[in-house]
């Protein structure tokens, strides 16, 4: 599964059959998840203080060509959410 978390002015082409169906993959959009920041952020801070939320491992950014390294880091537990940068020139 791939979750898009940002936009780019570039167009991304997908062949729905070959890119998604053949290998049972999916692409989903993400918009703030299901969180309620006023509740969830203080809760996460408290978890961190108790040593229960290692936020330094929650996400790490990788260039798209380093996709295999990102996958290995996820499997080894070095990062929880590897984020692939497809368009390094994108600015928000």
mmCIF file as gemmi writes it, N, C-alpha and C atoms, coordinates in Angstrom:
data_model
loop_
_atom_site.group_PDB
_atom_site.id
_atom_site.type_symbol
_atom_site.label_atom_id
_atom_site.label_alt_id
_atom_site.label_comp_id
_atom_site.label_asym_id
_atom_site.label_entity_id
_atom_site.label_seq_id
_atom_site.pdbx_PDB_ins_code
_atom_site.Cartn_x
_atom_site.Cartn_y
_atom_site.Cartn_z
_atom_site.occupancy
_atom_site.B_iso_or_equiv
_atom_site.pdbx_formal_charge
_atom_site.auth_seq_id
_atom_site.auth_asym_id
_atom_site.pdbx_PDB_model_num
ATOM 1 N N . UNK Axp A 1 ? 0.839 -1.168 0 1 0 ? 1 A 1
ATOM 2 C CA . UNK Axp A 1 ? 0 0 0 1 0 ? 1 A 1
ATOM 3 C C . UNK Axp A 1 ? 0.887 1.234 0 1 0 ? 1 A 1
ATOM 4 N N . UNK Axp A 2 ? 0.448 2.243 -0.686 1 0 ? 2 A 1
ATOM 5 C CA . UNK Axp A 2 ? 1.127 3.533 -0.708 1 0 ? 2 A 1
ATOM 6 C C . UNK Axp A 2 ? 0.125 4.587 -0.265 1 0 ? 2 A 1
ATOM 7 N N . UNK Axp A 3 ? 0.56 5.477 0.61 1 0 ? 3 A 1
ATOM 8 C CA . UNK Axp A 3 ? -0.3 6.558 1.069 1 0 ? 3 A 1
ATOM 9 C C . UNK Axp A 3 ? 0.324 7.879 0.664 1 0 ? 3 A 1
ATOM 10 N N . UNK Axp A 4 ? -0.411 8.66 -0.091 1 0 ? 4 A 1
ATOM 11 C CA . UNK Axp A 4 ? 0.104 9.957 -0.508 1 0 ? 4 A 1
ATOM 12 C C . UNK Axp A 4 ? -0.134 10.964 0.604 1 0 ? 4 A 1
ATOM 13 N N . UNK Axp A 5 ? 0.924 11.691 0.984 1 0 ? 5 A 1
ATOM 14 C CA . UNK Axp A 5 ? 0.798 12.646 2.078 1 0 ? 5 A 1
ATOM 15 C C . UNK Axp A 5 ? 1.084 14.069 1.632 1 0 ? 5 A 1
ATOM 16 N N . UNK Axp A 6 ? 1.426 14.258 0.38 1 0 ? 6 A 1
ATOM 17 C CA . UNK Axp A 6 ? 1.698 15.595 -0.134 1 0 ? 6 A 1
ATOM 18 C C . UNK Axp A 6 ? 1.308 15.629 -1.596 1 0 ? 6 A 1
ATOM 19 N N . UNK Axp A 7 ? 1.31 16.807 -2.144 1 0 ? 7 A 1
ATOM 20 C CA . UNK Axp A 7 ? 0.977 16.949 -3.556 1 0 ? 7 A 1
ATOM 21 C C . UNK Axp A 7 ? 2.198 17.425 -4.307 1 0 ? 7 A 1
ATOM 22 N N . UNK Axp A 8 ? 2.139 17.298 -5.59 1 0 ? 8 A 1
ATOM 23 C CA . UNK Axp A 8 ? 3.229 17.73 -6.444 1 0 ? 8 A 1
ATOM 24 C C . UNK Axp A 8 ? 2.616 18.319 -7.714 1 0 ? 8 A 1
ATOM 25 N N . UNK Axp A 9 ? 3.27 19.272 -8.339 1 0 ? 9 A 1
ATOM 26 C CA . UNK Axp A 9 ? 2.74 19.792 -9.598 1 0 ? 9 A 1
ATOM 27 C C . UNK Axp A 9 ? 2.94 18.8 -10.748 1 0 ? 9 A 1
ATOM 28 N N . UNK Axp A 10 ? 3.726 17.762 -10.506 1 0 ? 10 A 1
ATOM 29 C CA . UNK Axp A 10 ? 3.975 16.767 -11.55 1 0 ? 10 A 1
ATOM 30 C C . UNK Axp A 10 ? 2.837 15.768 -11.617 1 0 ? 10 A 1
ATOM 31 N N . UNK Axp A 11 ? 2.648 15.197 -12.782 1 0 ? 11 A 1
ATOM 32 C CA . UNK Axp A 11 ? 1.611 14.197 -13.003 1 0 ? 11 A 1
ATOM 33 C C . UNK Axp A 11 ? 2.198 12.803 -12.77 1 0 ? 11 A 1
ATOM 34 N N . UNK Axp A 12 ? 1.469 11.962 -12.086 1 0 ? 12 A 1
ATOM 35 C CA . UNK Axp A 12 ? 1.911 10.587 -11.85 1 0 ? 12 A 1
ATOM 36 C C . UNK Axp A 12 ? 0.972 9.658 -12.606 1 0 ? 12 A 1
ATOM 37 N N . UNK Axp A 13 ? 1.533 8.87 -13.504 1 0 ? 13 A 1
ATOM 38 C CA . UNK Axp A 13 ? 0.728 7.932 -14.285 1 0 ? 13 A 1
ATOM 39 C C . UNK Axp A 13 ? 0.713 6.57 -13.618 1 0 ? 13 A 1
ATOM 40 N N . UNK Axp A 14 ? -0.464 5.982 -13.521 1 0 ? 14 A 1
ATOM 41 C CA . UNK Axp A 14 ? -0.621 4.634 -13.006 1 0 ? 14 A 1
ATOM 42 C C . UNK Axp A 14 ? -1.395 3.803 -14.002 1 0 ? 14 A 1
ATOM 43 N N . UNK Axp A 15 ? -0.914 2.637 -14.262 1 0 ? 15 A 1
ATOM 44 C CA . UNK Axp A 15 ? -1.652 1.656 -15.039 1 0 ? 15 A 1
ATOM 45 C C . UNK Axp A 15 ? -2.411 0.822 -14.011 1 0 ? 15 A 1
ATOM 46 N N . UNK Axp A 16 ? -3.697 1.049 -13.883 1 0 ? 16 A 1
ATOM 47 C CA . UNK Axp A 16 ? -4.452 0.428 -12.792 1 0 ? 16 A 1
ATOM 48 C C . UNK Axp A 16 ? -4.341 -1.085 -12.783 1 0 ? 16 A 1
ATOM 49 N N . UNK Axp A 17 ? -4.257 -1.696 -13.93 1 0 ? 17 A 1
ATOM 50 C CA . UNK Axp A 17 ? -4.151 -3.156 -13.942 1 0 ? 17 A 1
ATOM 51 C C . UNK Axp A 17 ? -2.749 -3.599 -13.534 1 0 ? 17 A 1
ATOM 52 N N . UNK Axp A 18 ? -1.747 -3.154 -14.265 1 0 ? 18 A 1
ATOM 53 C CA . UNK Axp A 18 ? -0.382 -3.623 -14.002 1 0 ? 18 A 1
ATOM 54 C C . UNK Axp A 18 ? 0.197 -3.073 -12.696 1 0 ? 18 A 1
ATOM 55 N N . UNK Axp A 19 ? -0.042 -1.806 -12.407 1 0 ? 19 A 1
ATOM 56 C CA . UNK Axp A 19 ? 0.562 -1.201 -11.221 1 0 ? 19 A 1
ATOM 57 C C . UNK Axp A 19 ? -0.163 -1.545 -9.929 1 0 ? 19 A 1
ATOM 58 N N . UNK Axp A 20 ? -1.471 -1.781 -9.997 1 0 ? 20 A 1
ATOM 59 C CA . UNK Axp A 20 ? -2.23 -2.002 -8.775 1 0 ? 20 A 1
ATOM 60 C C . UNK Axp A 20 ? -2.797 -3.412 -8.648 1 0 ? 20 A 1
ATOM 61 N N . UNK Axp A 21 ? -3.486 -3.861 -9.667 1 0 ? 21 A 1
ATOM 62 C CA . UNK Axp A 21 ? -4.21 -5.138 -9.552 1 0 ? 21 A 1
ATOM 63 C C . UNK Axp A 21 ? -3.318 -6.37 -9.584 1 0 ? 21 A 1
ATOM 64 N N . UNK Axp A 22 ? -2.358 -6.4 -10.495 1 0 ? 22 A 1
ATOM 65 C CA . UNK Axp A 22 ? -1.544 -7.602 -10.673 1 0 ? 22 A 1
ATOM 66 C C . UNK Axp A 22 ? -0.842 -8.005 -9.385 1 0 ? 22 A 1
ATOM 67 N N . UNK Axp A 23 ? -0.295 -7.031 -8.67 1 0 ? 23 A 1
ATOM 68 C CA . UNK Axp A 23 ? 0.438 -7.325 -7.441 1 0 ? 23 A 1
ATOM 69 C C . UNK Axp A 23 ? -0.357 -6.973 -6.187 1 0 ? 23 A 1
ATOM 70 N N . UNK Axp A 24 ? -1.668 -6.777 -6.341 1 0 ? 24 A 1
ATOM 71 C CA . UNK Axp A 24 ? -2.554 -6.48 -5.216 1 0 ? 24 A 1
ATOM 72 C C . UNK Axp A 24 ? -2.042 -5.311 -4.387 1 0 ? 24 A 1
ATOM 73 N N . UNK Axp A 25 ? -1.779 -4.181 -5.049 1 0 ? 25 A 1
ATOM 74 C CA . UNK Axp A 25 ? -1.299 -2.972 -4.381 1 0 ? 25 A 1
ATOM 75 C C . UNK Axp A 25 ? -2.417 -1.94 -4.366 1 0 ? 25 A 1
ATOM 76 N N . UNK Axp A 26 ? -2.257 -0.924 -3.528 1 0 ? 26 A 1
ATOM 77 C CA . UNK Axp A 26 ? -3.254 0.143 -3.477 1 0 ? 26 A 1
ATOM 78 C C . UNK Axp A 26 ? -2.585 1.475 -3.165 1 0 ? 26 A 1
ATOM 79 N N . UNK Axp A 27 ? -3.253 2.542 -3.537 1 0 ? 27 A 1
ATOM 80 C CA . UNK Axp A 27 ? -2.816 3.898 -3.248 1 0 ? 27 A 1
ATOM 81 C C . UNK Axp A 27 ? -3.974 4.581 -2.534 1 0 ? 27 A 1
ATOM 82 N N . UNK Axp A 28 ? -3.695 5.172 -1.374 1 0 ? 28 A 1
ATOM 83 C CA . UNK Axp A 28 ? -4.738 5.874 -0.63 1 0 ? 28 A 1
ATOM 84 C C . UNK Axp A 28 ? -4.282 7.304 -0.346 1 0 ? 28 A 1
ATOM 85 N N . UNK Axp A 29 ? -5.228 8.192 -0.212 1 0 ? 29 A 1
ATOM 86 C CA . UNK Axp A 29 ? -4.925 9.57 0.157 1 0 ? 29 A 1
ATOM 87 C C . UNK Axp A 29 ? -5.01 9.716 1.667 1 0 ? 29 A 1
ATOM 88 N N . UNK Axp A 30 ? -4.19 10.6 2.22 1 0 ? 30 A 1
ATOM 89 C CA . UNK Axp A 30 ? -4.171 10.823 3.664 1 0 ? 30 A 1
ATOM 90 C C . UNK Axp A 30 ? -4.404 12.306 3.918 1 0 ? 30 A 1
ATOM 91 N N . UNK Axp A 31 ? -5.349 12.603 4.788 1 0 ? 31 A 1
ATOM 92 C CA . UNK Axp A 31 ? -5.616 13.979 5.163 1 0 ? 31 A 1
ATOM 93 C C . UNK Axp A 31 ? -5.821 14.031 6.675 1 0 ? 31 A 1
ATOM 94 N N . UNK Axp A 32 ? -4.741 14.194 7.417 1 0 ? 32 A 1
ATOM 95 C CA . UNK Axp A 32 ? -4.774 14.283 8.88 1 0 ? 32 A 1
ATOM 96 C C . UNK Axp A 32 ? -5.143 12.969 9.565 1 0 ? 32 A 1
ATOM 97 N N . UNK Axp A 33 ? -5.232 11.878 8.86 1 0 ? 33 A 1
ATOM 98 C CA . UNK Axp A 33 ? -5.58 10.616 9.488 1 0 ? 33 A 1
ATOM 99 C C . UNK Axp A 33 ? -6.911 10.711 10.197 1 0 ? 33 A 1
ATOM 100 N N . UNK Axp A 34 ? -7.065 9.995 11.27 1 0 ? 34 A 1
ATOM 101 C CA . UNK Axp A 34 ? -8.294 10.037 12.057 1 0 ? 34 A 1
ATOM 102 C C . UNK Axp A 34 ? -8.047 10.687 13.411 1 0 ? 34 A 1
ATOM 103 N N . UNK Axp A 35 ? -7.018 11.515 13.488 1 0 ? 35 A 1
ATOM 104 C CA . UNK Axp A 35 ? -6.653 12.071 14.789 1 0 ? 35 A 1
ATOM 105 C C . UNK Axp A 35 ? -7.458 13.319 15.129 1 0 ? 35 A 1
ATOM 106 N N . UNK Axp A 36 ? -7.506 13.614 16.413 1 0 ? 36 A 1
ATOM 107 C CA . UNK Axp A 36 ? -8.048 14.87 16.927 1 0 ? 36 A 1
ATOM 108 C C . UNK Axp A 36 ? -6.872 15.503 17.662 1 0 ? 36 A 1
ATOM 109 N N . UNK Axp A 37 ? -6.188 16.459 17.006 1 0 ? 37 A 1
ATOM 110 C CA . UNK Axp A 37 ? -4.935 16.99 17.564 1 0 ? 37 A 1
ATOM 111 C C . UNK Axp A 37 ? -5.033 17.453 19.013 1 0 ? 37 A 1
ATOM 112 N N . UNK Axp A 38 ? -6.134 18.081 19.396 1 0 ? 38 A 1
ATOM 113 C CA . UNK Axp A 38 ? -6.264 18.588 20.761 1 0 ? 38 A 1
ATOM 114 C C . UNK Axp A 38 ? -6.233 17.461 21.791 1 0 ? 38 A 1
ATOM 115 N N . UNK Axp A 39 ? -6.641 16.28 21.403 1 0 ? 39 A 1
ATOM 116 C CA . UNK Axp A 39 ? -6.629 15.123 22.303 1 0 ? 39 A 1
ATOM 117 C C . UNK Axp A 39 ? -5.373 14.292 22.108 1 0 ? 39 A 1
ATOM 118 N N . UNK Axp A 40 ? -5.052 14.008 20.849 1 0 ? 40 A 1
ATOM 119 C CA . UNK Axp A 40 ? -3.988 13.051 20.551 1 0 ? 40 A 1
ATOM 120 C C . UNK Axp A 40 ? -2.579 13.585 20.794 1 0 ? 40 A 1
ATOM 121 N N . UNK Axp A 41 ? -2.316 14.865 20.52 1 0 ? 41 A 1
ATOM 122 C CA . UNK Axp A 41 ? -0.961 15.395 20.72 1 0 ? 41 A 1
ATOM 123 C C . UNK Axp A 41 ? -0.567 15.36 22.205 1 0 ? 41 A 1
ATOM 124 N N . UNK Axp A 42 ? -1.409 15.861 23.125 1 0 ? 42 A 1
ATOM 125 C CA . UNK Axp A 42 ? -1.032 15.736 24.547 1 0 ? 42 A 1
ATOM 126 C C . UNK Axp A 42 ? -0.861 14.28 24.99 1 0 ? 42 A 1
ATOM 127 N N . UNK Axp A 43 ? -1.672 13.397 24.455 1 0 ? 43 A 1
ATOM 128 C CA . UNK Axp A 43 ? -1.551 11.975 24.799 1 0 ? 43 A 1
ATOM 129 C C . UNK Axp A 43 ? -0.213 11.418 24.33 1 0 ? 43 A 1
ATOM 130 N N . UNK Axp A 44 ? 0.2 11.78 23.112 1 0 ? 44 A 1
ATOM 131 C CA . UNK Axp A 44 ? 1.482 11.304 22.584 1 0 ? 44 A 1
ATOM 132 C C . UNK Axp A 44 ? 2.654 11.876 23.379 1 0 ? 44 A 1
ATOM 133 N N . UNK Axp A 45 ? 2.535 13.13 23.798 1 0 ? 45 A 1
ATOM 134 C CA . UNK Axp A 45 ? 3.596 13.731 24.618 1 0 ? 45 A 1
ATOM 135 C C . UNK Axp A 45 ? 3.737 12.969 25.934 1 0 ? 45 A 1
ATOM 136 N N . UNK Axp A 46 ? 2.622 12.63 26.541 1 0 ? 46 A 1
ATOM 137 C CA . UNK Axp A 46 ? 2.675 11.872 27.798 1 0 ? 46 A 1
ATOM 138 C C . UNK Axp A 46 ? 3.263 10.478 27.572 1 0 ? 46 A 1
ATOM 139 N N . UNK Axp A 47 ? 2.891 9.836 26.486 1 0 ? 47 A 1
ATOM 140 C CA . UNK Axp A 47 ? 3.474 8.529 26.16 1 0 ? 47 A 1
ATOM 141 C C . UNK Axp A 47 ? 4.985 8.647 26.006 1 0 ? 47 A 1
ATOM 142 N N . UNK Axp A 48 ? 5.443 9.724 25.339 1 0 ? 48 A 1
ATOM 143 C CA . UNK Axp A 48 ? 6.879 9.938 25.159 1 0 ? 48 A 1
ATOM 144 C C . UNK Axp A 48 ? 7.567 10.101 26.513 1 0 ? 48 A 1
ATOM 145 N N . UNK Axp A 49 ? 6.978 10.902 27.381 1 0 ? 49 A 1
ATOM 146 C CA . UNK Axp A 49 ? 7.558 11.121 28.713 1 0 ? 49 A 1
ATOM 147 C C . UNK Axp A 49 ? 7.678 9.83 29.505 1 0 ? 49 A 1
ATOM 148 N N . UNK Axp A 50 ? 6.765 8.902 29.257 1 0 ? 50 A 1
ATOM 149 C CA . UNK Axp A 50 ? 6.779 7.614 29.954 1 0 ? 50 A 1
ATOM 150 C C . UNK Axp A 50 ? 7.661 6.579 29.245 1 0 ? 50 A 1
ATOM 151 N N . UNK Axp A 51 ? 8.307 6.995 28.151 1 0 ? 51 A 1
ATOM 152 C CA . UNK Axp A 51 ? 9.158 6.075 27.405 1 0 ? 51 A 1
ATOM 153 C C . UNK Axp A 51 ? 8.382 5.089 26.55 1 0 ? 51 A 1
ATOM 154 N N . UNK Axp A 52 ? 7.127 5.412 26.265 1 0 ? 52 A 1
ATOM 155 C CA . UNK Axp A 52 ? 6.265 4.501 25.505 1 0 ? 52 A 1
ATOM 156 C C . UNK Axp A 52 ? 6.064 4.938 24.054 1 0 ? 52 A 1
ATOM 157 N N . UNK Axp A 53 ? 6.688 6.04 23.644 1 0 ? 53 A 1
ATOM 158 C CA . UNK Axp A 53 ? 6.487 6.546 22.28 1 0 ? 53 A 1
ATOM 159 C C . UNK Axp A 53 ? 7.801 7.097 21.741 1 0 ? 53 A 1
ATOM 160 N N . UNK Axp A 54 ? 8.585 6.255 21.065 1 0 ? 54 A 1
ATOM 161 C CA . UNK Axp A 54 ? 9.875 6.702 20.534 1 0 ? 54 A 1
ATOM 162 C C . UNK Axp A 54 ? 9.689 7.489 19.232 1 0 ? 54 A 1
ATOM 163 N N . UNK Axp A 55 ? 9.254 8.749 19.359 1 0 ? 55 A 1
ATOM 164 C CA . UNK Axp A 55 ? 8.91 9.508 18.162 1 0 ? 55 A 1
ATOM 165 C C . UNK Axp A 55 ? 10.079 9.679 17.205 1 0 ? 55 A 1
ATOM 166 N N . UNK Axp A 56 ? 11.313 9.562 17.701 1 0 ? 56 A 1
ATOM 167 C CA . UNK Axp A 56 ? 12.471 9.679 16.82 1 0 ? 56 A 1
ATOM 168 C C . UNK Axp A 56 ? 12.546 8.529 15.823 1 0 ? 56 A 1
ATOM 169 N N . UNK Axp A 57 ? 11.778 7.466 16.049 1 0 ? 57 A 1
ATOM 170 C CA . UNK Axp A 57 ? 11.756 6.334 15.126 1 0 ? 57 A 1
ATOM 171 C C . UNK Axp A 57 ? 10.474 6.299 14.286 1 0 ? 57 A 1
ATOM 172 N N . UNK Axp A 58 ? 9.573 7.27 14.502 1 0 ? 58 A 1
ATOM 173 C CA . UNK Axp A 58 ? 8.283 7.169 13.827 1 0 ? 58 A 1
ATOM 174 C C . UNK Axp A 58 ? 8.381 7.353 12.324 1 0 ? 58 A 1
ATOM 175 N N . UNK Axp A 59 ? 9.195 8.292 11.871 1 0 ? 59 A 1
ATOM 176 C CA . UNK Axp A 59 ? 9.339 8.429 10.429 1 0 ? 59 A 1
ATOM 177 C C . UNK Axp A 59 ? 10.741 8.867 10.064 1 0 ? 59 A 1
ATOM 178 N N . UNK Axp A 60 ? 11.162 8.368 8.926 1 0 ? 60 A 1
ATOM 179 C CA . UNK Axp A 60 ? 12.463 8.716 8.379 1 0 ? 60 A 1
ATOM 180 C C . UNK Axp A 60 ? 12.268 8.871 6.875 1 0 ? 60 A 1
ATOM 181 N N . UNK Axp A 61 ? 12.927 9.871 6.304 1 0 ? 61 A 1
ATOM 182 C CA . UNK Axp A 61 ? 12.735 10.179 4.893 1 0 ? 61 A 1
ATOM 183 C C . UNK Axp A 61 ? 13.823 9.54 4.038 1 0 ? 61 A 1
ATOM 184 N N . UNK Axp A 62 ? 13.411 9.013 2.877 1 0 ? 62 A 1
ATOM 185 C CA . UNK Axp A 62 ? 14.316 8.35 1.94 1 0 ? 62 A 1
ATOM 186 C C . UNK Axp A 62 ? 14.013 8.842 0.534 1 0 ? 62 A 1
ATOM 187 N N . UNK Axp A 63 ? 15.058 8.974 -0.264 1 0 ? 63 A 1
ATOM 188 C CA . UNK Axp A 63 ? 14.842 9.249 -1.677 1 0 ? 63 A 1
ATOM 189 C C . UNK Axp A 63 ? 14.2 8.012 -2.311 1 0 ? 63 A 1
ATOM 190 N N . UNK Axp A 64 ? 13.405 8.21 -3.337 1 0 ? 64 A 1
ATOM 191 C CA . UNK Axp A 64 ? 12.67 7.092 -3.925 1 0 ? 64 A 1
ATOM 192 C C . UNK Axp A 64 ? 13.6 5.97 -4.389 1 0 ? 64 A 1
ATOM 193 N N . UNK Axp A 65 ? 14.77 6.328 -4.888 1 0 ? 65 A 1
ATOM 194 C CA . UNK Axp A 65 ? 15.692 5.282 -5.36 1 0 ? 65 A 1
ATOM 195 C C . UNK Axp A 65 ? 16.235 4.436 -4.207 1 0 ? 65 A 1
ATOM 196 N N . UNK Axp A 66 ? 16.052 4.876 -2.975 1 0 ? 66 A 1
ATOM 197 C CA . UNK Axp A 66 ? 16.484 4.12 -1.802 1 0 ? 66 A 1
ATOM 198 C C . UNK Axp A 66 ? 15.331 3.329 -1.184 1 0 ? 66 A 1
ATOM 199 N N . UNK Axp A 67 ? 14.368 2.967 -2.001 1 0 ? 67 A 1
ATOM 200 C CA . UNK Axp A 67 ? 13.17 2.272 -1.521 1 0 ? 67 A 1
ATOM 201 C C . UNK Axp A 67 ? 13.514 0.965 -0.809 1 0 ? 67 A 1
ATOM 202 N N . UNK Axp A 68 ? 14.51 0.234 -1.29 1 0 ? 68 A 1
ATOM 203 C CA . UNK Axp A 68 ? 14.883 -1.027 -0.642 1 0 ? 68 A 1
ATOM 204 C C . UNK Axp A 68 ? 15.51 -0.787 0.729 1 0 ? 68 A 1
ATOM 205 N N . UNK Axp A 69 ? 16.316 0.255 0.848 1 0 ? 69 A 1
ATOM 206 C CA . UNK Axp A 69 ? 16.89 0.613 2.145 1 0 ? 69 A 1
ATOM 207 C C . UNK Axp A 69 ? 15.781 0.997 3.119 1 0 ? 69 A 1
ATOM 208 N N . UNK Axp A 70 ? 14.797 1.747 2.641 1 0 ? 70 A 1
ATOM 209 C CA . UNK Axp A 70 ? 13.662 2.144 3.478 1 0 ? 70 A 1
ATOM 210 C C . UNK Axp A 70 ? 12.902 0.918 3.971 1 0 ? 70 A 1
ATOM 211 N N . UNK Axp A 71 ? 12.7 -0.034 3.078 1 0 ? 71 A 1
ATOM 212 C CA . UNK Axp A 71 ? 11.997 -1.254 3.452 1 0 ? 71 A 1
ATOM 213 C C . UNK Axp A 71 ? 12.783 -2.041 4.503 1 0 ? 71 A 1
ATOM 214 N N . UNK Axp A 72 ? 14.084 -2.155 4.308 1 0 ? 72 A 1
ATOM 215 C CA . UNK Axp A 72 ? 14.926 -2.865 5.281 1 0 ? 72 A 1
ATOM 216 C C . UNK Axp A 72 ? 14.891 -2.185 6.646 1 0 ? 72 A 1
ATOM 217 N N . UNK Axp A 73 ? 14.932 -0.851 6.665 1 0 ? 73 A 1
ATOM 218 C CA . UNK Axp A 73 ? 14.892 -0.112 7.931 1 0 ? 73 A 1
ATOM 219 C C . UNK Axp A 73 ? 13.574 -0.358 8.651 1 0 ? 73 A 1
ATOM 220 N N . UNK Axp A 74 ? 12.506 -0.473 7.895 1 0 ? 74 A 1
ATOM 221 C CA . UNK Axp A 74 ? 11.197 -0.755 8.493 1 0 ? 74 A 1
ATOM 222 C C . UNK Axp A 74 ? 11.165 -2.166 9.073 1 0 ? 74 A 1
ATOM 223 N N . UNK Axp A 75 ? 11.672 -3.126 8.335 1 0 ? 75 A 1
ATOM 224 C CA . UNK Axp A 75 ? 11.684 -4.52 8.803 1 0 ? 75 A 1
ATOM 225 C C . UNK Axp A 75 ? 12.546 -4.676 10.058 1 0 ? 75 A 1
ATOM 226 N N . UNK Axp A 76 ? 13.689 -3.986 10.093 1 0 ? 76 A 1
ATOM 227 C CA . UNK Axp A 76 ? 14.604 -4.077 11.234 1 0 ? 76 A 1
ATOM 228 C C . UNK Axp A 76 ? 14.132 -3.269 12.444 1 0 ? 76 A 1
ATOM 229 N N . UNK Axp A 77 ? 13.089 -2.457 12.277 1 0 ? 77 A 1
ATOM 230 C CA . UNK Axp A 77 ? 12.599 -1.636 13.373 1 0 ? 77 A 1
ATOM 231 C C . UNK Axp A 77 ? 13.376 -0.345 13.559 1 0 ? 77 A 1
ATOM 232 N N . UNK Axp A 78 ? 14.187 0.028 12.579 1 0 ? 78 A 1
ATOM 233 C CA . UNK Axp A 78 ? 14.95 1.267 12.661 1 0 ? 78 A 1
ATOM 234 C C . UNK Axp A 78 ? 14.045 2.484 12.465 1 0 ? 78 A 1
ATOM 235 N N . UNK Axp A 79 ? 12.958 2.282 11.769 1 0 ? 79 A 1
ATOM 236 C CA . UNK Axp A 79 ? 11.95 3.322 11.588 1 0 ? 79 A 1
ATOM 237 C C . UNK Axp A 79 ? 10.589 2.657 11.5 1 0 ? 79 A 1
ATOM 238 N N . UNK Axp A 80 ? 9.579 3.359 11.969 1 0 ? 80 A 1
ATOM 239 C CA . UNK Axp A 80 ? 8.231 2.813 11.917 1 0 ? 80 A 1
ATOM 240 C C . UNK Axp A 80 ? 7.577 3.145 10.582 1 0 ? 80 A 1
ATOM 241 N N . UNK Axp A 81 ? 7.813 4.37 10.117 1 0 ? 81 A 1
ATOM 242 C CA . UNK Axp A 81 ? 7.184 4.801 8.882 1 0 ? 81 A 1
ATOM 243 C C . UNK Axp A 81 ? 8.24 5.383 7.947 1 0 ? 81 A 1
ATOM 244 N N . UNK Axp A 82 ? 8.767 4.588 7.031 1 0 ? 82 A 1
ATOM 245 C CA . UNK Axp A 82 ? 9.679 5.154 6.04 1 0 ? 82 A 1
ATOM 246 C C . UNK Axp A 82 ? 8.879 5.969 5.025 1 0 ? 82 A 1
ATOM 247 N N . UNK Axp A 83 ? 9.31 7.198 4.794 1 0 ? 83 A 1
ATOM 248 C CA . UNK Axp A 83 ? 8.62 8.094 3.865 1 0 ? 83 A 1
ATOM 249 C C . UNK Axp A 83 ? 9.488 8.241 2.627 1 0 ? 83 A 1
ATOM 250 N N . UNK Axp A 84 ? 8.926 7.893 1.473 1 0 ? 84 A 1
ATOM 251 C CA . UNK Axp A 84 ? 9.661 7.98 0.211 1 0 ? 84 A 1
ATOM 252 C C . UNK Axp A 84 ? 9.417 9.333 -0.433 1 0 ? 84 A 1
ATOM 253 N N . UNK Axp A 85 ? 10.488 9.99 -0.815 1 0 ? 85 A 1
ATOM 254 C CA . UNK Axp A 85 ? 10.387 11.288 -1.491 1 0 ? 85 A 1
ATOM 255 C C . UNK Axp A 85 ? 10.48 11.037 -2.986 1 0 ? 85 A 1
ATOM 256 N N . UNK Axp A 86 ? 9.365 11.216 -3.668 1 0 ? 86 A 1
ATOM 257 C CA . UNK Axp A 86 ? 9.314 10.98 -5.106 1 0 ? 86 A 1
ATOM 258 C C . UNK Axp A 86 ? 9.772 12.223 -5.857 1 0 ? 86 A 1
ATOM 259 N N . UNK Axp A 87 ? 9.391 13.39 -5.381 1 0 ? 87 A 1
ATOM 260 C CA . UNK Axp A 87 ? 9.744 14.647 -6.043 1 0 ? 87 A 1
ATOM 261 C C . UNK Axp A 87 ? 10.554 15.506 -5.069 1 0 ? 87 A 1
ATOM 262 N N . UNK Axp A 88 ? 11.893 15.427 -5.129 1 0 ? 88 A 1
ATOM 263 C CA . UNK Axp A 88 ? 12.728 16.168 -4.177 1 0 ? 88 A 1
ATOM 264 C C . UNK Axp A 88 ? 12.644 17.687 -4.345 1 0 ? 88 A 1
ATOM 265 N N . UNK Axp A 89 ? 12.106 18.157 -5.459 1 0 ? 89 A 1
ATOM 266 C CA . UNK Axp A 89 ? 11.991 19.594 -5.696 1 0 ? 89 A 1
ATOM 267 C C . UNK Axp A 89 ? 10.695 20.183 -5.163 1 0 ? 89 A 1
ATOM 268 N N . UNK Axp A 90 ? 9.806 19.33 -4.686 1 0 ? 90 A 1
ATOM 269 C CA . UNK Axp A 90 ? 8.516 19.808 -4.169 1 0 ? 90 A 1
ATOM 270 C C . UNK Axp A 90 ? 8.747 20.661 -2.929 1 0 ? 90 A 1
ATOM 271 N N . UNK Axp A 91 ? 8.077 21.793 -2.869 1 0 ? 91 A 1
ATOM 272 C CA . UNK Axp A 91 ? 8.144 22.659 -1.697 1 0 ? 91 A 1
ATOM 273 C C . UNK Axp A 91 ? 6.731 23.025 -1.283 1 0 ? 91 A 1
ATOM 274 N N . UNK Axp A 92 ? 6.486 23.027 0 1 0 ? 92 A 1
ATOM 275 C CA . UNK Axp A 92 ? 5.162 23.401 0.484 1 0 ? 92 A 1
ATOM 276 C C . UNK Axp A 92 ? 5.216 24.679 1.253 1 0 ? 92 A 1
